[in-house]
Amino acid sequence: MVFPTEQQPSDTYHLWRRFSFPTKHGSIRAIAVDETAGNRINTLYAILLEMMFAEIIAIILLVVLHVSISRTVSQDAKEINRKVKKEQHEPFSLAGSLGRDVRTLRKDNSRFWWLPLVWIAVVLSTWVGPKTLPLLVTPRLLIGNSAPVVASKVYFPQTPKDGDGLSLSVFVKSQGPAALRTIGTVGIADSTTQNLVHVTNPKVTIDRVSGQKDIEIDYNYDLGALDFGMQRFEGLSLHVEGSCRTEYNWLKSTENDFPRNFRGIDHKTDAYHLWNNDYYLNGAVFTSLLDGWAPRAFFYPQYPANDTWIRTQPKFNYAIVISSVNRTSFSQGFDPWYLTGAVTEPAPAPGDPPAWYVQPRRPALSCWESNFWSYKGHKSSVADLVGIPGLKFPPGLQAALYSQLLQPKILNVGRYLSGSALASSEQVTDYYFDAKSSSIYEDMKRLVLAAYVSTANTLLDSTLYGPGTTIPNIVTPKNQDEVAGFVVSSSDIITLSISVLVIVPIFTLLFGIVGLLLGFYLDRREKGPEKDK
C-alpha cells in the first residue's frame, strides 16, 4: 500500500480523466474529481437513489394493491387496501390511521385484523428505505482518493557514476526528503502497518569462552502492483527477504585516541575491517563519540550493484556498523550494541541519575538480502521485468524501478536517514539515551518497516522532488507515458466509479417510466369494470 505523508501537489495529477483505479479485487474504471465536485455529485446521487427506491416501492405497491383489491372478497380487506393506495404518500399519517383500524377490526372480531399491521410495516419501509439505500451504494460510488499522475511530473534521478563526488553529494541530498517522509510514516505506524513486515525474534547464542552474545535476525515482506499504486499488472509481486547477524571478528584493537574529558571515561574508537578486507574503503571503518551524542549506524554494501551482479548473485551482502561506544545512558543496557558499564570516576553528583556508558568493541551486523519479482509462476530480477512472459512490462518503468530497487532499500534508507536511522536515536536527552530499552531488534524493526514503506512509495516519491533538481532524469519524453501508469493520492481528490455514475441515473429514469406507465395501465383496468357496472 502507498503511504502518502504530505499534500500531493495539484499539478501532479489529472482530474476529470478516465483511468484504471487499482483495487485488491482488480482494476475499476474510474474518474477523479476535486473534493468540491465530488461532494456535490455525492449529494446528487443520494437524491437519485432515494428517488429510485421510492419508484421501486411504488411499483410494488401498485401491483400488490391492484391484485389484492381485485381478488379480495372481504369488504374489510378491500377498504384497508383502498386506504393504503390513496394515502401511501403520507406514511406517518397512514400508519396512524391503520393503527386505529387494527383496534376497530379486533373489536369487531374481524379475521383481517392483522392486515393493517402488515401494511404499517410496508408503508414505514417506504420512508426508511430511501434513507438507507444511499448508505449502501455510496461506498461503491466513492471508491478512493486517487488520480492518475501527470507524466511530465515524474522524476527519477540518474545515479551518479563512481568517483563523481559532487554529483553523489547532490544525489544524496535529493533523497533526504523522501527518507524523512518514510521515517515519519514509520513513527506513527499502527499495528496494521507494522504487520506488513515480518521480523523474527532474535536467535541468541552465548559464546562460552568470550561470553559474547551473538544475535541473528531474519526479515521478509511482500508487495504487489497495487502496493506500488500501479494501474496495471495485477498479479505481479515483489518478495524481499534478508538476515543480519552480529559479527565480532571484524573488530580490530580499540585505540585510546582521545583524552579523558567526559566523566573520567577514556574515549575509545572502535575500528572495523569489513569482511576482514583490509582494502575495503582503503582501510578500517572507525566509530567514536565524534559521530555524535546519539547512537548512529553506518551502512556499507560489499560490492557495487550492477547488471552483472544482479544476474549472477542470489544475495546482496551489506554491513551495518554501529557507533555507540562511550555514549552515556541513564539506564543499564545488555544488548550487544548497547552493552554498558558503570561510570565511577568522577562519582555522579548528588541528585544526578546513575550514569552508564556503552562499552567498546560493539559488533557490526553482517547482512544479506535477496529479492525477486514473480508473475503467474515466473520469477525475475528487477533488471529483467520486461522478459516475464505475458506481463508486457514497459521498458521505461523497468528502468525507473531498476534505479531505485537495485540495491536493498534498507541499505539506502539507512544511509539517507543518517543519524535518524536507529530507534535508539529518538531517545536522546542532552547527553543521555536509554540503553535499557534499546536493542538491535528494535532498530531492525524500524529499518525493515522503513524499507517497506520506501519501496511502496517508489513511484509516489518520484512526483515530490519539486523544482531545482539538477540531476538528469531517467524519464524522457519518449518513455514518460510508460512510466506514468500509476496513481497518486490526496485528500483533495475524490475517485468515482464510472459504472455507478452511469447505472444510477439510468435505472432511476427507467423505474420512473415503468412506474408511470404501470400506474396509467392499472388505473384504466380499474376504471373499466366500474364503467361496465
C-alpha positions as CSV (number, residue, x, y, z in Angstrom):
1,M,0.0,0.0,0.0
2,V,1.2,3.5,-0.8
3,F,1.8,5.8,2.2
4,P,1.1,9.5,1.2
5,T,2.5,11.7,4.0
6,E,2.0,15.2,2.6
7,Q,-0.4,17.1,0.5
8,Q,0.1,16.0,-3.1
9,P,0.7,19.0,-5.4
10,S,-2.3,19.6,-7.6
11,D,-0.2,19.9,-10.7
12,T,1.0,16.3,-10.4
13,Y,-2.3,14.6,-11.2
14,H,-5.2,14.6,-13.7
15,L,-8.8,15.4,-12.8
16,W,-11.9,14.6,-15.0
17,R,-10.0,11.9,-16.9
18,R,-10.9,8.2,-17.1
19,F,-8.4,5.8,-15.7
20,S,-8.0,2.3,-14.1
21,F,-8.3,2.6,-10.4
22,P,-6.3,-0.4,-8.8
23,T,-8.0,-2.4,-6.0
24,K,-7.3,-5.8,-4.4
25,H,-10.2,-7.2,-6.5
26,G,-8.9,-5.8,-9.8
27,S,-9.0,-2.5,-11.6
28,I,-12.1,-0.4,-11.7
29,R,-12.9,2.2,-14.4
30,A,-13.0,5.5,-12.6
31,I,-12.7,9.2,-12.8
32,A,-11.1,11.6,-10.3
33,V,-12.6,14.9,-9.4
34,D,-11.8,17.6,-6.9
35,E,-13.3,17.4,-3.4
36,T,-16.0,20.1,-4.0
37,A,-17.3,18.4,-7.2
38,G,-17.1,15.0,-5.5
39,N,-19.3,16.2,-2.6
40,R,-21.8,17.7,-5.0
41,I,-22.0,14.6,-7.1
42,N,-22.4,12.5,-3.9
43,T,-25.4,14.7,-2.8
44,L,-27.0,14.5,-6.2
45,Y,-26.7,10.7,-6.4
46,A,-28.1,10.4,-2.8
47,I,-31.2,12.2,-4.1
48,L,-31.3,9.9,-7.2
49,L,-31.1,6.8,-5.0
50,E,-33.9,8.0,-2.8
51,M,-36.0,8.6,-5.9
52,M,-35.1,5.1,-7.3
53,F,-36.1,3.4,-4.1
54,A,-39.4,5.3,-3.9
55,E,-40.1,4.3,-7.5
56,I,-39.4,0.6,-6.8
57,I,-41.7,0.6,-3.8
58,A,-44.4,2.5,-5.7
59,I,-44.2,-0.2,-8.5
60,I,-44.5,-3.0,-5.9
61,L,-47.4,-1.3,-4.1
62,L,-49.2,-0.7,-7.4
63,V,-49.1,-4.3,-8.3
64,V,-49.8,-5.7,-4.9
65,L,-52.7,-3.3,-4.2
66,H,-54.3,-3.9,-7.6
67,V,-54.1,-7.7,-7.2
68,S,-55.4,-7.6,-3.6
69,I,-58.3,-5.2,-4.4
70,S,-59.4,-7.1,-7.4
71,R,-59.2,-10.6,-5.8
72,T,-60.2,-9.9,-2.2
73,V,-63.7,-10.9,-1.2
74,S,-63.7,-9.4,2.3
75,Q,-65.1,-5.9,2.4
76,D,-62.8,-5.0,5.4
77,A,-59.7,-6.0,3.5
78,K,-60.8,-4.1,0.4
79,E,-61.3,-0.9,2.4
80,I,-57.9,-1.2,4.0
81,N,-56.2,-1.8,0.7
82,R,-58.0,1.2,-0.9
83,K,-56.9,3.4,2.1
84,V,-53.3,2.3,1.6
85,K,-53.4,3.1,-2.1
86,K,-55.0,6.5,-1.6
87,E,-52.7,7.6,1.3
88,Q,-49.4,5.8,0.5
89,H,-47.5,9.1,0.0
90,E,-48.2,10.1,3.7
91,P,-46.6,7.2,5.5
92,F,-46.9,8.5,9.1
93,S,-50.5,9.7,8.8
94,L,-51.4,6.4,7.1
95,A,-49.6,4.3,9.8
96,G,-51.6,6.1,12.5
97,S,-54.9,5.5,10.6
98,L,-54.0,1.8,10.1
99,G,-53.2,1.5,13.8
100,R,-56.8,2.7,14.6
101,D,-58.1,0.2,12.1
102,V,-56.4,-2.6,14.0
103,R,-58.3,-1.7,17.2
104,T,-61.6,-1.4,15.3
105,L,-61.2,-4.7,13.5
106,R,-60.2,-6.6,16.7
107,K,-63.2,-5.1,18.4
108,D,-65.4,-6.4,15.6
109,N,-63.7,-9.8,15.7
110,S,-62.7,-9.4,12.0
111,R,-60.4,-12.1,10.8
112,F,-58.4,-9.5,8.8
113,W,-57.3,-7.5,11.9
114,W,-53.7,-8.3,11.1
115,L,-53.7,-6.8,7.6
116,P,-53.2,-3.2,8.8
117,L,-50.1,-4.3,10.8
118,V,-48.6,-5.7,7.6
119,W,-49.3,-2.5,5.7
120,I,-47.9,-0.4,8.6
121,A,-44.6,-2.3,8.2
122,V,-44.6,-1.9,4.4
123,V,-45.5,1.8,4.5
124,L,-42.9,2.7,7.1
125,S,-40.2,0.9,5.0
126,T,-41.0,3.3,2.2
127,W,-39.7,6.0,4.4
128,V,-36.8,4.2,6.0
129,G,-35.6,2.6,2.7
130,P,-34.7,5.7,0.8
131,K,-32.6,6.8,3.7
132,T,-30.6,3.6,3.9
133,L,-30.1,2.9,0.2
134,P,-27.5,5.7,-0.3
135,L,-25.6,4.3,2.7
136,L,-25.2,1.0,0.8
137,V,-24.5,2.5,-2.6
138,T,-22.2,5.5,-1.7
139,P,-19.2,3.3,-0.9
140,R,-19.4,1.8,-4.4
141,L,-19.6,5.3,-5.9
142,L,-16.8,7.0,-3.8
143,I,-14.1,4.4,-4.1
144,G,-11.0,6.3,-3.1
145,N,-8.8,9.5,-3.1
146,S,-6.5,8.7,-6.1
147,A,-5.9,10.2,-9.5
148,P,-3.7,9.3,-12.5
149,V,-0.3,11.0,-12.4
150,V,0.8,13.7,-14.9
151,A,3.6,12.1,-16.9
152,S,5.7,15.2,-17.1
153,K,5.9,15.4,-13.3
154,V,7.6,12.0,-12.8
155,Y,11.3,12.3,-11.9
156,F,13.8,9.5,-11.3
157,P,17.3,11.0,-10.9
158,Q,20.1,9.1,-12.5
159,T,22.6,7.5,-10.1
160,P,25.9,9.3,-10.4
161,K,29.0,7.3,-11.6
162,D,31.5,6.1,-9.1
163,G,34.1,8.8,-8.3
164,D,31.9,11.7,-9.1
165,G,31.8,13.1,-5.5
166,L,30.0,16.3,-6.3
167,S,27.1,14.7,-8.2
168,L,26.9,12.0,-5.5
169,S,26.5,14.7,-2.8
170,V,23.7,16.3,-4.8
171,F,22.0,13.0,-5.3
172,V,22.1,12.0,-1.6
173,K,20.7,15.4,-0.7
174,S,17.8,14.9,-3.2
175,Q,16.9,11.6,-1.5
176,G,16.7,13.1,2.0
177,P,13.1,14.4,1.9
178,A,11.7,11.1,0.8
179,A,13.7,9.3,3.6
180,L,12.3,11.7,6.2
181,R,8.7,11.2,4.9
182,T,9.4,7.5,5.2
183,I,10.6,7.6,8.8
184,G,7.7,9.9,9.7
185,T,5.3,7.2,8.5
186,V,7.2,4.6,10.5
187,G,7.0,6.8,13.6
188,I,3.2,6.8,13.5
189,A,2.6,3.3,12.1
190,D,-0.2,1.4,13.7
191,S,-0.3,-2.4,14.3
192,T,-1.8,-3.0,10.8
193,T,1.1,-1.2,9.1
194,Q,3.7,-2.8,11.4
195,N,2.3,-6.3,10.5
196,L,3.1,-5.7,6.8
197,V,6.7,-6.8,7.5
198,H,7.9,-9.8,9.4
199,V,11.0,-9.5,11.6
200,T,11.8,-12.7,13.6
201,N,12.6,-12.6,17.2
202,P,16.4,-12.7,17.8
203,K,18.2,-16.0,17.8
204,V,20.6,-15.6,20.7
205,T,23.7,-17.7,21.5
206,I,26.3,-17.1,24.1
207,D,30.0,-17.8,23.4
208,R,31.2,-19.9,26.4
209,V,34.8,-18.7,26.2
210,S,34.4,-14.9,25.5
211,G,30.9,-14.5,26.9
212,Q,29.9,-12.6,23.8
213,K,26.2,-12.6,22.9
214,D,25.6,-13.4,19.2
215,I,22.3,-12.4,17.7
216,E,20.7,-13.4,14.3
217,I,17.5,-11.7,13.0
218,D,15.6,-12.6,9.8
219,Y,13.1,-10.4,8.0
220,N,10.9,-10.6,4.9
221,Y,8.0,-8.7,3.3
222,D,5.9,-8.7,0.1
223,L,4.5,-6.0,-2.1
224,G,2.1,-6.3,-5.1
225,A,1.5,-4.0,-8.0
226,L,-1.4,-2.5,-6.0
227,D,1.0,-1.6,-3.2
228,F,3.1,0.5,-5.7
229,G,0.0,2.2,-7.0
230,M,0.3,0.7,-10.5
231,Q,-2.8,0.8,-12.6
232,R,-2.0,-2.5,-14.3
233,F,0.0,-5.7,-13.8
234,E,-2.4,-7.4,-11.4
235,G,-0.7,-10.5,-10.0
236,L,2.8,-9.0,-10.2
237,S,4.6,-9.1,-6.8
238,L,7.9,-8.4,-5.2
239,H,9.3,-10.7,-2.4
240,V,12.1,-9.5,-0.2
241,E,13.9,-11.5,2.5
242,G,17.1,-11.0,4.4
243,S,19.1,-11.7,7.6
244,C,21.5,-10.0,9.9
245,R,23.9,-11.5,12.5
246,T,26.4,-9.9,14.9
247,E,30.0,-10.0,13.7
248,Y,32.8,-9.6,16.2
249,N,35.6,-10.8,14.0
250,W,35.7,-7.6,12.0
251,L,36.8,-5.6,15.1
252,K,40.4,-4.6,15.4
253,S,42.2,-3.3,18.5
254,T,40.4,-0.4,20.2
255,E,42.5,2.6,20.4
256,N,42.6,5.2,23.2
257,D,42.9,8.2,20.8
258,F,41.2,10.8,23.0
259,P,41.9,12.4,26.4
260,R,39.8,11.7,29.5
261,N,37.4,14.7,29.1
262,F,34.0,13.4,30.0
263,R,33.1,12.0,33.3
264,G,36.5,10.3,33.5
265,I,35.9,8.0,30.6
266,D,38.6,7.1,28.2
267,H,37.1,8.0,24.8
268,K,37.7,5.0,22.6
269,T,37.5,4.3,18.9
270,D,36.1,1.1,17.5
271,A,37.8,0.0,14.3
272,Y,36.2,-2.4,11.8
273,H,37.7,-4.2,8.8
274,L,34.6,-5.1,7.0
275,W,34.5,-8.7,5.6
276,N,38.1,-8.8,7.0
277,N,39.1,-7.0,3.9
278,D,41.9,-4.5,4.7
279,Y,41.5,-2.8,1.3
280,Y,37.7,-2.2,1.7
281,L,37.3,1.6,1.7
282,N,41.1,1.8,1.7
283,G,41.2,0.8,5.3
284,A,39.2,0.4,8.6
285,V,35.9,2.0,9.4
286,F,36.2,4.0,12.7
287,T,33.4,4.9,15.1
288,S,33.6,7.1,18.2
289,L,31.9,9.7,20.2
290,L,32.9,12.1,17.4
291,D,30.0,10.7,15.4
292,G,27.6,12.5,17.8
293,W,25.9,12.0,21.2
294,A,23.2,9.8,19.8
295,P,24.0,6.3,18.7
296,R,24.0,6.0,14.9
297,A,24.7,3.4,12.3
298,F,26.6,3.4,9.0
299,F,25.6,1.2,6.1
300,Y,28.0,-0.4,3.6
301,P,27.5,-2.7,0.5
302,Q,30.0,-5.4,0.0
303,Y,30.0,-4.9,-3.8
304,P,28.7,-2.3,-6.1
305,A,25.3,-3.2,-7.6
306,N,25.2,-3.5,-11.4
307,D,23.6,-5.7,-14.1
308,T,26.4,-8.3,-13.8
309,W,25.9,-8.7,-10.1
310,I,22.1,-8.8,-10.0
311,R,22.0,-11.5,-12.7
312,T,24.7,-13.7,-11.1
313,Q,24.4,-13.3,-7.4
314,P,21.4,-14.7,-5.4
315,K,22.1,-12.5,-2.4
316,F,23.3,-8.9,-1.8
317,N,25.7,-8.6,1.1
318,Y,25.8,-5.4,3.2
319,A,27.1,-4.4,6.7
320,I,25.7,-2.1,9.4
321,V,28.3,-0.7,11.7
322,I,27.2,0.7,15.0
323,S,28.6,3.8,16.5
324,S,27.6,3.6,20.2
325,V,30.9,3.4,22.0
326,N,31.1,5.7,25.0
327,R,27.6,7.0,24.7
328,T,26.2,7.7,28.1
329,S,22.9,6.3,29.4
330,F,20.7,6.8,32.4
331,S,19.9,3.0,32.4
332,Q,21.9,-0.2,32.1
333,G,22.0,-1.9,28.7
334,F,22.5,-5.6,27.9
335,D,22.1,-5.7,24.1
336,P,25.3,-6.3,22.1
337,W,25.0,-2.9,20.5
338,Y,24.3,-1.1,23.8
339,L,26.2,-3.1,26.5
340,T,27.0,-0.7,29.2
341,G,29.5,-0.3,32.1
342,A,29.1,2.0,35.1
343,V,30.6,5.4,35.3
344,T,32.6,5.6,38.5
345,E,35.1,8.4,38.1
346,P,34.2,11.0,38.9
347,A,31.3,9.9,41.1
348,P,27.9,11.3,40.0
349,A,26.9,14.5,41.8
350,P,24.2,14.2,44.5
351,G,20.8,14.1,42.8
352,D,22.3,13.0,39.4
353,P,20.9,9.8,37.9
354,P,23.2,6.8,37.9
355,A,25.4,7.1,34.8
356,W,26.3,4.3,32.4
357,Y,28.4,4.3,29.2
358,V,28.4,1.9,26.3
359,Q,31.4,-0.3,26.3
360,P,33.8,-0.5,23.4
361,R,34.1,-3.4,20.9
362,R,30.5,-3.4,19.8
363,P,29.8,-5.9,17.0
364,A,28.9,-4.9,13.5
365,L,26.0,-6.6,11.6
366,S,26.8,-8.8,8.7
367,C,23.7,-8.9,6.5
368,W,22.4,-10.3,3.2
369,E,19.2,-9.6,1.3
370,S,17.6,-11.2,-1.8
371,N,14.5,-10.2,-3.7
372,F,12.7,-11.4,-6.8
373,W,9.6,-10.4,-8.8
374,S,7.0,-13.0,-9.7
375,Y,4.1,-13.2,-12.1
376,K,2.0,-16.3,-12.7
377,G,4.7,-18.7,-11.8
378,H,7.6,-16.8,-13.5
379,K,10.4,-15.2,-11.5
380,S,12.7,-12.3,-12.4
381,S,15.1,-9.7,-11.0
382,V,14.2,-6.0,-11.4
383,A,16.6,-6.0,-14.4
384,D,14.5,-8.5,-16.4
385,L,10.9,-7.5,-15.7
386,V,10.3,-6.9,-19.5
387,G,11.2,-10.5,-20.1
388,I,8.5,-12.0,-17.9
389,P,6.1,-13.9,-20.3
390,G,2.6,-12.4,-20.6
391,L,3.4,-9.4,-18.4
392,K,4.2,-6.9,-21.1
393,F,6.1,-4.7,-18.7
394,P,7.2,-1.3,-20.2
395,P,11.0,-0.8,-20.5
396,G,10.7,2.8,-19.2
397,L,9.1,1.7,-16.0
398,Q,11.6,-1.1,-15.6
399,A,14.4,1.4,-15.9
400,A,12.8,3.6,-13.3
401,L,12.4,0.8,-10.8
402,Y,15.9,-0.5,-11.6
403,S,17.4,2.8,-10.5
404,Q,15.6,2.7,-7.1
405,L,15.4,-1.0,-6.2
406,L,18.7,-2.5,-7.5
407,Q,20.3,-2.2,-4.0
408,P,18.4,-3.3,-0.9
409,K,16.1,-0.5,0.2
410,I,17.2,-1.0,3.8
411,L,20.7,-0.1,2.8
412,N,19.7,3.1,1.0
413,V,17.1,4.3,3.5
414,G,19.6,3.8,6.4
415,R,22.2,5.9,4.5
416,Y,19.8,8.7,3.7
417,L,18.3,8.8,7.2
418,S,21.8,9.1,8.6
419,G,21.6,9.9,12.4
420,S,17.8,9.2,12.4
421,A,18.0,5.6,11.2
422,L,18.1,3.9,14.6
423,A,15.2,3.6,17.1
424,S,17.7,4.4,19.9
425,S,18.5,7.8,18.3
426,E,15.0,9.1,19.2
427,Q,15.6,8.6,22.9
428,V,18.5,11.0,23.4
429,T,18.1,13.7,26.1
430,D,21.0,16.1,26.4
431,Y,24.0,13.7,26.7
432,Y,22.0,10.6,27.7
433,F,20.0,7.9,26.0
434,D,18.0,4.9,27.2
435,A,20.3,1.8,26.7
436,K,17.9,-0.5,28.6
437,S,15.1,-0.1,26.0
438,S,17.5,0.0,23.0
439,S,18.3,-3.1,21.1
440,I,19.4,-4.5,17.7
441,Y,15.9,-6.0,17.4
442,E,14.1,-2.6,17.8
443,D,16.5,-1.0,15.4
444,M,15.9,-3.7,12.8
445,K,12.2,-3.5,13.1
446,R,12.4,0.2,12.4
447,L,14.7,-0.2,9.5
448,V,12.8,-3.0,7.8
449,L,9.5,-1.2,8.1
450,A,11.2,1.9,6.7
451,A,12.5,-0.2,3.8
452,Y,8.9,-1.5,3.1
453,V,7.4,2.0,3.2
454,S,10.1,3.4,1.0
455,T,9.7,0.6,-1.5
456,A,5.9,1.0,-1.6
457,N,6.4,4.8,-2.2
458,T,8.9,4.3,-5.0
459,L,6.6,5.7,-7.7
460,L,4.8,8.2,-5.4
461,D,8.1,9.8,-4.3
462,S,9.0,10.4,-8.0
463,T,6.4,13.2,-8.1
464,L,7.5,15.0,-4.9
465,Y,11.0,16.2,-5.8
466,G,9.9,19.7,-6.6
467,P,11.8,22.4,-8.6
468,G,15.6,22.9,-8.5
469,T,16.7,19.4,-9.2
470,T,19.8,19.4,-11.4
471,I,20.5,15.6,-11.8
472,P,19.4,14.2,-15.2
473,N,16.0,12.5,-15.3
474,I,15.8,8.8,-16.3
475,V,12.3,9.5,-17.6
476,T,12.3,11.2,-21.0
477,P,9.5,12.5,-23.2
478,K,9.8,9.2,-25.2
479,N,9.1,6.9,-22.3
480,Q,7.3,9.1,-19.8
481,D,3.9,7.6,-20.7
482,E,5.3,4.1,-20.0
483,V,6.5,5.2,-16.5
484,A,3.3,7.2,-15.6
485,G,1.0,4.2,-15.3
486,F,0.3,4.7,-11.6
487,V,-1.9,6.8,-9.3
488,V,-1.2,9.3,-6.5
489,S,-3.4,10.1,-3.6
490,S,-4.6,13.2,-1.8
491,S,-7.5,14.3,0.5
492,D,-8.3,16.9,-2.2
493,I,-9.2,14.1,-4.6
494,I,-12.4,12.0,-4.8
495,T,-12.4,8.9,-7.0
496,L,-15.7,7.9,-8.5
497,S,-16.7,4.6,-10.1
498,I,-17.8,5.2,-13.7
499,S,-20.1,2.2,-13.7
500,V,-22.1,3.5,-10.7
501,L,-22.1,7.0,-12.2
502,V,-23.8,5.6,-15.3
503,I,-26.1,2.9,-13.8
504,V,-27.8,5.0,-11.1
505,P,-29.4,7.7,-13.3
506,I,-30.3,5.2,-16.0
507,F,-32.2,3.0,-13.5
508,T,-33.7,5.9,-11.8
509,L,-35.1,7.1,-15.1
510,L,-36.1,3.5,-16.1
511,F,-38.0,2.8,-12.9
512,G,-39.7,6.2,-13.1
513,I,-41.0,5.5,-16.6
514,V,-42.1,2.0,-15.6
515,G,-44.0,3.3,-12.6
516,L,-45.8,6.0,-14.7
517,L,-46.8,3.5,-17.4
518,L,-47.8,0.8,-14.9
519,G,-49.9,3.3,-12.9
520,F,-51.7,4.6,-16.0
521,Y,-52.4,1.0,-17.1
522,L,-53.8,-0.2,-13.8
523,D,-56.0,2.9,-13.4
524,R,-57.6,2.1,-16.8
525,R,-58.0,-1.5,-15.7
526,E,-59.8,-0.5,-12.5
527,K,-62.0,2.1,-14.2
528,G,-63.0,-0.3,-16.9
529,P,-65.1,-2.6,-14.6
530,E,-66.6,0.4,-12.8
531,K,-68.0,1.8,-16.1
532,D,-69.3,-1.7,-17.0
533,K,-71.3,-1.7,-13.8
